[in-house]
Structures are given as structure tokens and as C-alpha cells.
Amino acid sequence: MTEGTTDSSHQDFQDLKKKSLKGMSALFVRQVLVKLIFFAGNIILARLLAPQIFGIYAIVQFVVQFFSTFGDVGIGAALIQKKGELSQEELSTTFWLQQMLVWLVVGVVVLIAPLALKVYPTLPPVGVRLIRAMAVSFLFSSLKTIPAILMERNIDFNRIAWVDITENLAFQVVAITGAYLGYGAWSFVAAAITRAFLGSVLIYALSSWRPSFNYRYESVKGLVRFGLPYQGSQILNFSKDAVTPLFVGAYAGVAAVGYVNWARNLAFAPLVISETFGRVAFPAFSKLQNDKALLSRTIEKSIRMITFVMFPIAAVMISLAPEITHVVFTDKWLPGLPVFYCYCVSLVGIGIFLPLYTGVLALGNSHILLFLSIFLVGAEWLIGVVFTLKYGFSGVALGQFLLVPFCTFVYVMILRSSFVEVKFIRNVLPQFTTAFFLTVAILQLKKKFSVNLFSISLLSAVLLLCYFFIVLVFNKNLKNEILDTFRNIADRRG
């Protein structure tokens, strides 16, 4: 390799790094706003509505989402992963192929909706109409796939983020208004339809791409070969998470589903960090797939950065969960706390295995992920069903203690087989150790405070600052990486 080629590669990487950081910073700021909107709306809705209403909506949403996974052949991920430019013929063919599948799926949902009452004995008859109405939101959402993909390929997350904010704000406004007026589960369905319709209108207003009437299946055959295994893994991952709405809903009732979903949403509230990372990292990692050493270092840096933030947040949430629930959500949600603690294991693990998973996907190993997903579906269902029968609805989340370490190990082995060496233990140990002592400190100190919103906020803020100070003082390399990240973001904004 010539010196000129090396310099060019280095410059390309620096440009990609700066563009990714710019995209990540813009997306992160706006995703924080999305999460704040969601969290604030969820608090209001949790105080206005009973757990049973949340359970009904979760089941309705699950039924539609399950069938909607068959309305795609994974070409979206294939378009992002593909090297080179995308032609108008490829894009238009993808658009019309997806629309054919979507309309077929919606027709199936409308026809078989009454079967939901046989699967869920505690679902009220109105559930059939709710499912059919919810399918409309899927139609609208499918229209924005291609413009969103083009923006992601260009790591242009400014416009995507504004669409996200508007969609979620509209959802919460409609849902809260409906709940206040007494419309129950219909509040959520109306909000979902509004969100999907408004999102489609906005993304086309912000994008210059329009579908043409070109359709030639041969132009996307290669994309389908990548997309089918990927979509298969997505369907299997969805089936893995279906233990709650499908089995728990049928066995323990809609209220149990409401508790489990509430616990999951609360535990995963900080995932704005990982969601932002995932949306930026996949196209960015894909551009590094030919440089294995550089990809290894980038994955390790991603692990350090994500766990640096995720671990202390998880520590605070676990330590103060009863107080947060009592003050913010009211005591009617306390039965969901055991499930919340289990899901916090995933919250901790995501900081480690998400960069690993993204690295595996960026290398084009979608078929390996498919086989892994098949195993995880079986494991999740076996563990979830057995533990639910033994311990009640709380048992559905106990499998996190087994599956999170397993997934991390497997992803490391898959990357190693592709000559991408990632050493994650040394990259997470300082953050984990400090977060552990932070948890112990909170458990001891909270006994000295009265339970109110001010004391919870003050205690959390002080101890989080202590955590960040300790980690950065004793880990100067991490401190330099964080400073470098902020400098790059500032440079791009300047």
C-alpha cells in the first residue's frame, strides 16, 4: 500500500468519524427530547389509566407488529449495508415490493383479528376493532421506509430526528387527550395512527426522493439474499420478545402484560443512548468492514463510551426504583418492580453487546445472526414459560440473567472468527466496579432522606457526579476519548 493510499484511507476515516459524531450528536440531542416526551407522557398516562388498559394496548400492538414483520424482506438493512450508490430502479423496486407485502399483511390482519379473543380470554370484544384500526398505522409507517434509509446511509440524522420528535409529540398529545376524555385503549390506537400518518408526511416533505413506476425484481435479488436472513432474525427476535404479550397475556391476563410492559419501558428508558449509537454505528461500521483492526478499535471504544454512561444510570434506577415508583407512578405499579429489576440486567448488558452485534451485522454476517436468533427464541420461550408457571408473570424476565452473558460471549466469538478481536472485560471493568459501589452508597444513603421527588433527584445527581469524577480521574484514556469526542462534535458544529 502506498503512502498516498494510506493517507487517503486515514482521511476518509477521519471524515467518516466526524460525520458520524455530528450525526450522533444531533440524533442524541433530539432522541433525548423524544425520550423526555415519551417518559413525561407515560407518567401522565400511567396515572390516568389502569394497568389493564396498558395491557390491552400492548396485546393489540403485538398482534399488528407480529404480522407487520412479514411486510418486509429485510431490504432496508441491505440497502444501508450495500457498498456503492443506489439506483432509482433499486429504490423504486424496493418501495413497490414492500407495498405489495404490506397490503397483503394488512388484509390478513383484518380477516383474522377475531381469533385474538380465543387466544386472550381476558381481552374485551372491542379488541377486534382495535386490532383492525391499529393496522392502518402500519400502512402509513411503511411509506417512509426508503426516504429514511437514504438519510441513514448518508448519516443525515438531523432530519430523521425532527421527524422522530414530531411523531412522538403527536402520539403523546393524542393519547393523553384521549385518556383524559375517557377513551381508554382507543386513545393509544388513535395516537399510533396519528403518529404514523404525520411521520410519513413529514419525511417526504424533508426528502427529495420520490418513487417512480420502475419495477424490476432482478435489480434487488442481491439485496434480498442479504435481507431475508436479516429479516428472519428480526422476526425471530420479535418472537423471542413475544413471550409477554402472547403467553403471559393468555396465561396471566391483560393486567399482567400491563405490569411487564411498564417495567420494561421504565428499565429501557435510558436506551436513547444505545438507540442513537445503533442508528449511526451500523452505516459507519459498514464502511470500516475491510479494515478489521480499525473496526476492532472502534467497537472497543464504543463499548467504553456507552458503558461509561449506561452503568451509573442503571445503578441509580435499581437503587431508587421503589421510591421512583411510589412518587412518580403511584403504588398501583409496585407489583411490576421484580420484572423491572430483571430487565435492568439487559440495560447493563446492552452497553456491551450492542456494539458487538452491530459489528457482526456490519460484516454482513446476517445468516449467523439468523441461526443465533433461532436458538434465542427457543431459550427465551422455554425459560419464560417455565419461570412464569413457577413464579407468576415476574418470571418472564428472569431469563435475562442467563441470556445477556451468553449473547455477549457469542458475539465476541463470531467477531473473532472474522479476525476482529474485541477485548471487552478490560474495557468495562472500571465502569462496572465504580457503578457497583455507587449502588451500595445509594442504598445506604437513601435511608437518611425522606421520600420525595426533590430528595430522589438530589441524591441521584450528587452520586452520578461522583461516579463520573472517579472514573475519569482513574481512567485518563477514557477521559481523553470523551474530550476528543466533544472536540470533534464542536468542530463539526463550528
TIVO-236327 format. One record per residue (C-alpha): residue number from 1; residue in one letter; x, y, z. Coordinates in steps of 0.05 Angstrom, whole numbers. Layout:
+-----+---------+--------+--------+--------+
| num | residuo |      x |      y |      z |
+-----+---------+--------+--------+--------+
| NUM |       A |      X |      Y |      Z |
...
+-----+---------+--------+--------+--------+
***
This chain:
+-----+---------+--------+--------+--------+
| num | residuo |      x |      y |      z |
+-----+---------+--------+--------+--------+
|   1 |       M |      0 |      0 |      0 |
|   2 |       T |     29 |     67 |    -20 |
|   3 |       E |     37 |    125 |     27 |
|   4 |       G |    -14 |    165 |    -13 |
|   5 |       T |    -65 |    109 |     -6 |
|   6 |       T |    -53 |    105 |     69 |
|   7 |       D |    -62 |    180 |     77 |
|   8 |       S |   -125 |    177 |     36 |
|   9 |       S |   -153 |    120 |     78 |
|  10 |       H |   -136 |    157 |    142 |
|  11 |       Q |   -170 |    220 |    116 |
|  12 |       D |   -232 |    180 |     95 |
|  13 |       F |   -236 |    151 |    165 |
|  14 |       Q |   -228 |    219 |    198 |
|  15 |       D |   -283 |    247 |    153 |
|  16 |       L |   -328 |    187 |    169 |
|  17 |       K |   -313 |    196 |    243 |
|  18 |       K |   -331 |    269 |    243 |
|  19 |       K |   -394 |    258 |    202 |
|  20 |       S |   -415 |    202 |    249 |
|  21 |       L |   -402 |    244 |    310 |
|  22 |       K |   -442 |    301 |    281 |
|  23 |       G |   -499 |    254 |    265 |
|  24 |       M |   -495 |    221 |    333 |
|  25 |       S |   -494 |    287 |    370 |
|  26 |       A |   -554 |    315 |    330 |
|  27 |       L |   -592 |    250 |    337 |
|  28 |       F |   -575 |    243 |    411 |
|  29 |       V |   -599 |    313 |    429 |
|  30 |       R |   -665 |    302 |    392 |
|  31 |       Q |   -672 |    230 |    417 |
|  32 |       V |   -665 |    256 |    488 |
|  33 |       L |   -723 |    302 |    473 |
|  34 |       V |   -762 |    243 |    445 |
|  35 |       K |   -749 |    202 |    507 |
|  36 |       L |   -767 |    260 |    552 |
|  37 |       I |   -833 |    268 |    514 |
|  38 |       F |   -846 |    194 |    519 |
|  39 |       F |   -827 |    190 |    593 |
|  40 |       A |   -868 |    250 |    612 |
|  41 |       G |   -928 |    225 |    572 |
|  42 |       N |   -920 |    156 |    602 |
|  43 |       I |   -922 |    183 |    672 |
|  44 |       I |   -987 |    221 |    658 |
|  45 |       L |  -1018 |    161 |    623 |
|  46 |       A |   -996 |    114 |    680 |
|  47 |       R |  -1031 |    159 |    730 |
|  48 |       L |  -1094 |    166 |    687 |
|  49 |       L |  -1103 |     94 |    664 |
|  50 |       A |  -1104 |     26 |    697 |
|  51 |       P |  -1052 |    -28 |    683 |
|  52 |       Q |  -1107 |    -67 |    646 |
|  53 |       I |  -1113 |    -12 |    593 |
|  54 |       F |  -1038 |    -14 |    581 |
|  55 |       G |  -1043 |    -90 |    575 |
|  56 |       I |  -1099 |    -86 |    523 |
|  57 |       Y |  -1059 |    -37 |    480 |
|  58 |       A |   -995 |    -79 |    487 |
|  59 |       I |  -1032 |   -141 |    461 |
|  60 |       V |  -1064 |   -102 |    404 |
|  61 |       Q |   -997 |    -72 |    385 |
|  62 |       F |   -964 |   -140 |    388 |
|  63 |       V |  -1014 |   -173 |    341 |
|  64 |       V |  -1004 |   -119 |    288 |
|  65 |       Q |   -928 |   -115 |    297 |
|  66 |       F |   -921 |   -190 |    292 |
|  67 |       F |   -955 |   -192 |    224 |
|  68 |       S |   -920 |   -128 |    202 |
|  69 |       T |   -852 |   -163 |    207 |
|  70 |       F |   -874 |   -204 |    146 |
|  71 |       G |   -886 |   -139 |    108 |
|  72 |       D |   -812 |   -131 |     96 |
|  73 |       V |   -759 |   -176 |     67 |
|  74 |       G |   -701 |   -142 |    103 |
|  75 |       I |   -683 |    -99 |     43 |
|  76 |       G |   -679 |    -37 |     87 |
|  77 |       A |   -618 |    -63 |    124 |
|  78 |       A |   -590 |    -89 |     58 |
|  79 |       L |   -596 |    -20 |     26 |
|  80 |       I |   -557 |     11 |     84 |
|  81 |       Q |   -504 |    -43 |     84 |
|  82 |       K |   -494 |    -44 |      8 |
|  83 |       K |   -430 |    -14 |    -19 |
|  84 |       G |   -433 |     38 |    -74 |
|  85 |       E |   -490 |     81 |    -98 |
|  86 |       L |   -563 |     60 |   -101 |
|  87 |       S |   -600 |     67 |   -167 |
|  88 |       Q |   -670 |     95 |   -174 |
|  89 |       E |   -691 |     27 |   -202 |
|  90 |       E |   -667 |     -9 |   -139 |
|  91 |       L |   -702 |     41 |    -94 |
|  92 |       S |   -768 |     42 |   -131 |
|  93 |       T |   -769 |    -34 |   -138 |
|  94 |       T |   -757 |    -40 |    -63 |
|  95 |       F |   -813 |     10 |    -49 |
|  96 |       W |   -865 |    -26 |    -91 |
|  97 |       L |   -844 |    -94 |    -67 |
|  98 |       Q |   -853 |    -73 |      5 |
|  99 |       Q |   -921 |    -41 |    -10 |
| 100 |       M |   -947 |   -105 |    -41 |
| 101 |       L |   -925 |   -144 |     21 |
| 102 |       V |   -954 |    -91 |     68 |
| 103 |       W |  -1023 |    -91 |     37 |
| 104 |       L |  -1024 |   -167 |     38 |
| 105 |       V |  -1006 |   -168 |    112 |
| 106 |       V |  -1059 |   -116 |    129 |
| 107 |       G |  -1112 |   -157 |     93 |
| 108 |       V |  -1093 |   -218 |    134 |
| 109 |       V |  -1095 |   -179 |    199 |
| 110 |       V |  -1165 |   -152 |    184 |
| 111 |       L |  -1191 |   -223 |    169 |
| 112 |       I |  -1162 |   -260 |    228 |
| 113 |       A |  -1170 |   -206 |    282 |
| 114 |       P |  -1228 |   -243 |    316 |
| 115 |       L |  -1181 |   -301 |    332 |
| 116 |       A |  -1148 |   -256 |    384 |
| 117 |       L |  -1207 |   -266 |    430 |
| 118 |       K |  -1195 |   -341 |    431 |
| 119 |       V |  -1121 |   -332 |    447 |
| 120 |       Y |  -1133 |   -280 |    501 |
| 121 |       P |  -1194 |   -297 |    544 |
| 122 |       T |  -1187 |   -232 |    583 |
| 123 |       L |  -1185 |   -188 |    521 |
| 124 |       P |  -1251 |   -150 |    514 |
| 125 |       P |  -1291 |   -156 |    448 |
| 126 |       V |  -1271 |    -85 |    429 |
| 127 |       G |  -1201 |   -114 |    419 |
| 128 |       V |  -1221 |   -138 |    349 |
| 129 |       R |  -1237 |    -67 |    326 |
| 130 |       L |  -1174 |    -41 |    360 |
| 131 |       I |  -1130 |    -90 |    322 |
| 132 |       R |  -1162 |    -73 |    255 |
| 133 |       A |  -1155 |      2 |    268 |
| 134 |       M |  -1083 |     -7 |    290 |
| 135 |       A |  -1066 |    -40 |    223 |
| 136 |       V |  -1078 |     28 |    190 |
| 137 |       S |  -1017 |     56 |    226 |
| 138 |       F |   -974 |      2 |    194 |
| 139 |       L |   -996 |     24 |    125 |
| 140 |       F |   -974 |     96 |    137 |
| 141 |       S |   -908 |     76 |    170 |
| 142 |       S |   -888 |     33 |    111 |
| 143 |       L |   -889 |     92 |     64 |
| 144 |       K |   -830 |    127 |     97 |
| 145 |       T |   -781 |     68 |     93 |
| 146 |       I |   -740 |     89 |     32 |
| 147 |       P |   -731 |    163 |     49 |
| 148 |       A |   -709 |    144 |    119 |
| 149 |       I |   -659 |     93 |     92 |
| 150 |       L |   -628 |    144 |     45 |
| 151 |       M |   -619 |    192 |    103 |
| 152 |       E |   -588 |    138 |    146 |
| 153 |       R |   -539 |    117 |     91 |
| 154 |       N |   -516 |    189 |     88 |
| 155 |       I |   -513 |    192 |    164 |
| 156 |       D |   -560 |    251 |    158 |
| 157 |       F |   -597 |    245 |    224 |
| 158 |       N |   -617 |    317 |    233 |
| 159 |       R |   -679 |    309 |    190 |
| 160 |       I |   -695 |    240 |    217 |
| 161 |       A |   -691 |    266 |    288 |
| 162 |       W |   -740 |    322 |    275 |
| 163 |       V |   -789 |    272 |    246 |
| 164 |       D |   -780 |    229 |    309 |
| 165 |       I |   -794 |    287 |    355 |
| 166 |       T |   -856 |    309 |    317 |
| 167 |       E |   -883 |    238 |    313 |
| 168 |       N |   -874 |    224 |    387 |
| 169 |       L |   -901 |    291 |    409 |
| 170 |       A |   -964 |    279 |    367 |
| 171 |       F |   -972 |    210 |    397 |
| 172 |       Q |   -968 |    234 |    469 |
| 173 |       V |  -1015 |    293 |    457 |
| 174 |       V |  -1068 |    249 |    425 |
| 175 |       A |  -1060 |    193 |    475 |
| 176 |       I |  -1064 |    238 |    537 |
| 177 |       T |  -1123 |    276 |    509 |
| 178 |       G |  -1160 |    211 |    494 |
| 179 |       A |  -1143 |    183 |    563 |
| 180 |       Y |  -1167 |    246 |    598 |
| 181 |       L |  -1232 |    243 |    559 |
| 182 |       G |  -1243 |    170 |    579 |
| 183 |       Y |  -1229 |    134 |    513 |
| 184 |       G |  -1185 |     81 |    545 |
| 185 |       A |  -1147 |     37 |    496 |
| 186 |       W |  -1174 |     76 |    437 |
| 187 |       S |  -1130 |    134 |    460 |
| 188 |       F |  -1068 |     93 |    443 |
| 189 |       V |  -1093 |     69 |    376 |
| 190 |       A |  -1114 |    138 |    353 |
| 191 |       A |  -1046 |    164 |    376 |
| 192 |       A |  -1009 |    109 |    337 |
| 193 |       I |  -1048 |    125 |    272 |
| 194 |       T |  -1034 |    200 |    281 |
| 195 |       R |   -960 |    187 |    292 |
| 196 |       A |   -952 |    143 |    231 |
| 197 |       F |   -990 |    189 |    184 |
| 198 |       L |   -955 |    252 |    207 |
| 199 |       G |   -887 |    218 |    204 |
| 200 |       S |   -898 |    197 |    131 |
| 201 |       V |   -920 |    267 |    110 |
| 202 |       L |   -860 |    300 |    144 |
| 203 |       I |   -807 |    253 |    118 |
| 204 |       Y |   -829 |    264 |     46 |
| 205 |       A |   -830 |    338 |     58 |
| 206 |       L |   -758 |    334 |     81 |
| 207 |       S |   -734 |    286 |     27 |
| 208 |       S |   -724 |    297 |    -48 |
| 209 |       W |   -735 |    223 |    -65 |
| 210 |       R |   -800 |    201 |    -96 |
| 211 |       P |   -818 |    131 |   -121 |
| 212 |       S |   -822 |    121 |   -196 |
| 213 |       F |   -861 |     67 |   -231 |
| 214 |       N |   -799 |     26 |   -245 |
| 215 |       Y |   -804 |    -46 |   -221 |
| 216 |       R |   -753 |    -99 |   -238 |
| 217 |       Y |   -744 |   -153 |   -186 |
| 218 |       E |   -677 |   -174 |   -215 |
| 219 |       S |   -647 |   -108 |   -192 |
| 220 |       V |   -658 |   -125 |   -119 |
| 221 |       K |   -645 |   -200 |   -119 |
| 222 |       G |   -577 |   -189 |    -87 |
| 223 |       L |   -608 |   -145 |    -33 |
| 224 |       V |   -660 |   -198 |    -19 |
| 225 |       R |   -605 |   -251 |     -9 |
| 226 |       F |   -577 |   -207 |     47 |
| 227 |       G |   -644 |   -182 |     71 |
| 228 |       L |   -681 |   -249 |     80 |
| 229 |       P |   -634 |   -277 |    133 |
| 230 |       Y |   -632 |   -209 |    167 |
| 231 |       Q |   -708 |   -203 |    167 |
| 232 |       G |   -713 |   -275 |    190 |
| 233 |       S |   -670 |   -258 |    250 |
| 234 |       Q |   -714 |   -196 |    263 |
| 235 |       I |   -777 |   -239 |    261 |
| 236 |       L |   -745 |   -289 |    308 |
| 237 |       N |   -722 |   -234 |    355 |
| 238 |       F |   -793 |   -207 |    355 |
| 239 |       S |   -819 |   -277 |    370 |
| 240 |       K |   -769 |   -282 |    427 |
| 241 |       D |   -798 |   -220 |    459 |
| 242 |       A |   -869 |   -245 |    446 |
| 243 |       V |   -869 |   -287 |    509 |
| 244 |       T |   -901 |   -229 |    547 |
| 245 |       P |   -958 |   -209 |    502 |
| 246 |       L |   -972 |   -279 |    477 |
| 247 |       F |   -961 |   -328 |    534 |
| 248 |       V |   -965 |   -281 |    595 |
| 249 |       G |  -1026 |   -247 |    565 |
| 250 |       A |  -1061 |   -313 |    553 |
| 251 |       Y |  -1040 |   -344 |    619 |
| 252 |       A |  -1039 |   -287 |    669 |
| 253 |       G |  -1086 |   -235 |    637 |
| 254 |       V |  -1081 |   -166 |    607 |
| 255 |       A |  -1063 |   -133 |    673 |
| 256 |       A |  -1000 |   -176 |    678 |
| 257 |       V |   -980 |   -153 |    609 |
| 258 |       G |   -990 |    -81 |    631 |
| 259 |       Y |   -943 |    -91 |    691 |
| 260 |       V |   -890 |   -125 |    649 |
| 261 |       N |   -892 |    -72 |    594 |
| 262 |       W |   -889 |    -16 |    645 |
| 263 |       A |   -828 |    -48 |    678 |
| 264 |       R |   -795 |    -58 |    611 |
| 265 |       N |   -808 |     14 |    588 |
| 266 |       L |   -782 |     42 |    654 |
| 267 |       A |   -719 |     -1 |    653 |
| 268 |       F |   -705 |     14 |    580 |
| 269 |       A |   -718 |     89 |    585 |
| 270 |       P |   -643 |    106 |    583 |
| 271 |       L |   -634 |     67 |    518 |
| 272 |       V |   -636 |    132 |    480 |
| 273 |       I |   -560 |    126 |    484 |
| 274 |       S |   -557 |     57 |    452 |
| 275 |       E |   -612 |     72 |    402 |
| 276 |       T |   -574 |    133 |    378 |
| 277 |       F |   -510 |     93 |    375 |
| 278 |       G |   -542 |     36 |    336 |
| 279 |       R |   -573 |     80 |    283 |
| 280 |       V |   -506 |    115 |    270 |
| 281 |       A |   -459 |     57 |    281 |
| 282 |       F |   -488 |      8 |    231 |
| 283 |       P |   -474 |     51 |    169 |
| 284 |       A |   -409 |     76 |    199 |
| 285 |       F |   -384 |      6 |    218 |
| 286 |       S |   -404 |    -20 |    149 |
| 287 |       K |   -356 |     30 |    118 |
| 288 |       L |   -299 |      0 |    161 |
| 289 |       Q |   -313 |    -73 |    146 |
| 290 |       N |   -250 |    -81 |    104 |
| 291 |       D |   -204 |    -55 |    159 |
| 292 |       K |   -210 |   -107 |    214 |
| 293 |       A |   -160 |    -75 |    262 |
| 294 |       L |   -194 |     -7 |    257 |
| 295 |       L |   -262 |    -39 |    266 |
| 296 |       S |   -238 |    -75 |    329 |
| 297 |       R |   -213 |    -10 |    360 |
| 298 |       T |   -277 |     26 |    341 |
| 299 |       I |   -320 |    -27 |    373 |
| 300 |       E |   -278 |    -26 |    437 |
| 301 |       K |   -283 |     49 |    441 |
| 302 |       S |   -358 |     45 |    431 |
| 303 |       I |   -363 |     -4 |    489 |
| 304 |       R |   -323 |     42 |    535 |
| 305 |       M |   -364 |    103 |    517 |
| 306 |       I |   -433 |     70 |    523 |
| 307 |       T |   -419 |     33 |    589 |
| 308 |       F |   -389 |     97 |    618 |
| 309 |       V |   -458 |    127 |    615 |
| 310 |       M |   -504 |     66 |    620 |
| 311 |       F |   -475 |     34 |    682 |
| 312 |       P |   -486 |     92 |    731 |
| 313 |       I |   -556 |    104 |    704 |
| 314 |       A |   -573 |     31 |    716 |
| 315 |       A |   -544 |     35 |    786 |
| 316 |       V |   -587 |     95 |    804 |
| 317 |       M |   -650 |     65 |    775 |
| 318 |       I |   -641 |     -2 |    810 |
| 319 |       S |   -626 |     31 |    877 |
| 320 |       L |   -683 |     80 |    876 |
| 321 |       A |   -737 |     40 |    839 |
| 322 |       P |   -787 |     34 |    897 |
| 323 |       E |   -782 |    108 |    913 |
| 324 |       I |   -788 |    129 |    840 |
| 325 |       T |   -849 |     85 |    830 |
| 326 |       H |   -884 |    109 |    893 |
| 327 |       V |   -872 |    183 |    880 |
| 328 |       V |   -879 |    186 |    804 |
| 329 |       F |   -923 |    129 |    781 |
| 330 |       T |   -964 |    114 |    844 |
| 331 |       D |   -966 |     50 |    884 |
| 332 |       K |  -1012 |     13 |    836 |
| 333 |       W |   -950 |     -3 |    794 |
| 334 |       L |   -908 |    -32 |    851 |
| 335 |       P |   -924 |   -105 |    832 |
| 336 |       G |   -882 |    -93 |    769 |
| 337 |       L |   -817 |    -79 |    806 |
| 338 |       P |   -789 |   -151 |    806 |
| 339 |       V |   -795 |   -151 |    730 |
| 340 |       F |   -762 |    -82 |    727 |
| 341 |       Y |   -701 |   -108 |    765 |
| 342 |       C |   -693 |   -166 |    716 |
| 343 |       Y |   -697 |   -120 |    655 |
| 344 |       C |   -643 |    -76 |    685 |
| 345 |       V |   -595 |   -134 |    671 |
| 346 |       S |   -608 |   -123 |    597 |
| 347 |       L |   -599 |    -48 |    607 |
| 348 |       V |   -529 |    -62 |    633 |
| 349 |       G |   -513 |   -114 |    580 |
| 350 |       I |   -535 |    -72 |    521 |
| 351 |       G |   -476 |    -25 |    533 |
| 352 |       I |   -431 |    -84 |    518 |
| 353 |       F |   -465 |   -128 |    467 |
| 354 |       L |   -497 |    -75 |    423 |
| 355 |       P |   -430 |    -52 |    393 |
| 356 |       L |   -412 |   -126 |    385 |
| 357 |       Y |   -477 |   -141 |    350 |
| 358 |       T |   -471 |    -81 |    305 |
| 359 |       G |   -401 |   -102 |    286 |
| 360 |       V |   -425 |   -172 |    267 |
| 361 |       L |   -481 |   -143 |    225 |
| 362 |       A |   -435 |    -93 |    191 |
| 363 |       L |   -391 |   -150 |    168 |
| 364 |       G |   -450 |   -179 |    130 |
| 365 |       N |   -459 |   -239 |    176 |
| 366 |       S |   -535 |   -236 |    176 |
| 367 |       H |   -541 |   -312 |    166 |
| 368 |       I |   -502 |   -325 |    231 |
| 369 |       L |   -548 |   -277 |    268 |
| 370 |       L |   -607 |   -316 |    240 |
| 371 |       F |   -583 |   -381 |    269 |
| 372 |       L |   -568 |   -347 |    336 |
| 373 |       S |   -638 |   -317 |    336 |
| 374 |       I |   -669 |   -386 |    327 |
| 375 |       F |   -633 |   -410 |    389 |
| 376 |       L |   -651 |   -348 |    429 |
| 377 |       V |   -725 |   -354 |    411 |
| 378 |       G |   -726 |   -425 |    438 |
| 379 |       A |   -687 |   -406 |    501 |
| 380 |       E |   -729 |   -344 |    515 |
| 381 |       W |   -794 |   -383 |    508 |
| 382 |       L |   -770 |   -443 |    548 |
| 383 |       I |   -743 |   -401 |    606 |
| 384 |       G |   -801 |   -351 |    603 |
| 385 |       V |   -856 |   -404 |    603 |
| 386 |       V |   -824 |   -447 |    657 |
| 387 |       F |   -809 |   -388 |    703 |
| 388 |       T |   -877 |   -356 |    692 |
| 389 |       L |   -912 |   -420 |    711 |
| 390 |       K |   -869 |   -425 |    773 |
| 391 |       Y |   -863 |   -352 |    796 |
| 392 |       G |   -921 |   -316 |    761 |
| 393 |       F |   -914 |   -261 |    710 |
| 394 |       S |   -850 |   -236 |    742 |
| 395 |       G |   -816 |   -300 |    719 |
| 396 |       V |   -819 |   -279 |    646 |
| 397 |       A |   -759 |   -233 |    655 |
| 398 |       L |   -714 |   -278 |    697 |
| 399 |       G |   -681 |   -306 |    634 |
| 400 |       Q |   -643 |   -240 |    626 |
| 401 |       F |   -592 |   -265 |    677 |
| 402 |       L |   -574 |   -323 |    631 |
| 403 |       L |   -584 |   -295 |    561 |
| 404 |       V |   -546 |   -229 |    567 |
| 405 |       P |   -478 |   -261 |    584 |
| 406 |       F |   -490 |   -315 |    532 |
| 407 |       C |   -503 |   -265 |    476 |
| 408 |       T |   -442 |   -225 |    494 |
| 409 |       F |   -397 |   -286 |    491 |
| 410 |       V |   -426 |   -310 |    425 |
| 411 |       Y |   -417 |   -242 |    391 |
| 412 |       V |   -344 |   -239 |    413 |
| 413 |       M |   -332 |   -308 |    384 |
| 414 |       I |   -366 |   -290 |    318 |
| 415 |       L |   -324 |   -227 |    311 |
| 416 |       R |   -261 |   -266 |    328 |
| 417 |       S |   -276 |   -317 |    273 |
| 418 |       S |   -277 |   -258 |    225 |
| 419 |       F |   -209 |   -234 |    252 |
| 420 |       V |   -240 |   -177 |    291 |
| 421 |       E |   -210 |   -183 |    361 |
| 422 |       V |   -251 |   -147 |    415 |
| 423 |       K |   -230 |   -149 |    488 |
| 424 |       F |   -290 |   -124 |    527 |
| 425 |       I |   -273 |   -142 |    600 |
| 426 |       R |   -217 |    -92 |    608 |
| 427 |       N |   -260 |    -40 |    573 |
| 428 |       V |   -318 |    -46 |    622 |
| 429 |       L |   -286 |    -65 |    689 |
| 430 |       P |   -271 |      5 |    715 |
| 431 |       Q |   -341 |     30 |    698 |
| 432 |       F |   -374 |    -33 |    728 |
| 433 |       T |   -334 |    -30 |    793 |
| 434 |       T |   -349 |     43 |    805 |
| 435 |       A |   -423 |     34 |    788 |
| 436 |       F |   -427 |    -24 |    838 |
| 437 |       F |   -401 |     18 |    895 |
| 438 |       L |   -448 |     74 |    872 |
| 439 |       T |   -506 |     26 |    882 |
| 440 |       V |   -483 |      7 |    952 |
| 441 |       A |   -475 |     81 |    970 |
| 442 |       I |   -546 |     98 |    947 |
| 443 |       L |   -577 |     40 |    985 |
| 444 |       Q |   -544 |     65 |   1048 |
| 445 |       L |   -555 |    140 |   1039 |
| 446 |       K |   -628 |    137 |   1018 |
| 447 |       K |   -646 |    113 |   1088 |
| 448 |       K |   -628 |    182 |   1114 |
| 449 |       F |   -674 |    220 |   1067 |
| 450 |       S |   -749 |    229 |   1065 |
| 451 |       V |   -782 |    201 |   1002 |
| 452 |       N |   -799 |    258 |    956 |
| 453 |       L |   -782 |    279 |    885 |
| 454 |       F |   -731 |    331 |    908 |
| 455 |       S |   -691 |    283 |    953 |
| 456 |       I |   -690 |    229 |    899 |
| 457 |       S |   -666 |    278 |    846 |
| 458 |       L |   -613 |    309 |    892 |
| 459 |       L |   -585 |    242 |    915 |
| 460 |       S |   -582 |    216 |    843 |
| 461 |       A |   -548 |    278 |    816 |
| 462 |       V |   -494 |    281 |    871 |
| 463 |       L |   -475 |    208 |    865 |
| 464 |       L |   -475 |    209 |    789 |
| 465 |       L |   -426 |    267 |    791 |
| 466 |       C |   -383 |    227 |    840 |
| 467 |       Y |   -383 |    168 |    792 |
| 468 |       F |   -362 |    209 |    732 |
| 469 |       F |   -308 |    243 |    772 |
| 470 |       I |   -278 |    178 |    799 |
| 471 |       V |   -279 |    141 |    732 |
| 472 |       L |   -248 |    199 |    694 |
| 473 |       V |   -194 |    212 |    746 |
| 474 |       F |   -171 |    139 |    747 |
| 475 |       N |   -180 |    126 |    673 |
| 476 |       K |   -144 |    181 |    635 |
| 477 |       N |   -150 |    145 |    568 |
| 478 |       L |   -226 |    146 |    573 |
| 479 |       K |   -224 |    219 |    594 |
| 480 |       N |   -182 |    236 |    532 |
| 481 |       E |   -230 |    197 |    487 |
| 482 |       I |   -290 |    235 |    514 |
| 483 |       L |   -255 |    302 |    507 |
| 484 |       D |   -235 |    283 |    436 |
| 485 |       T |   -307 |    265 |    420 |
| 486 |       F |   -333 |    331 |    445 |
| 487 |       R |   -279 |    369 |    407 |
| 488 |       N |   -299 |    334 |    343 |
| 489 |       I |   -372 |    349 |    354 |
| 490 |       A |   -355 |    422 |    369 |
| 491 |       D |   -311 |    426 |    306 |
| 492 |       R |   -367 |    399 |    262 |
| 493 |       R |   -417 |    447 |    291 |
| 494 |       G |   -369 |    504 |    284 |
+-----+---------+--------+--------+--------+
***
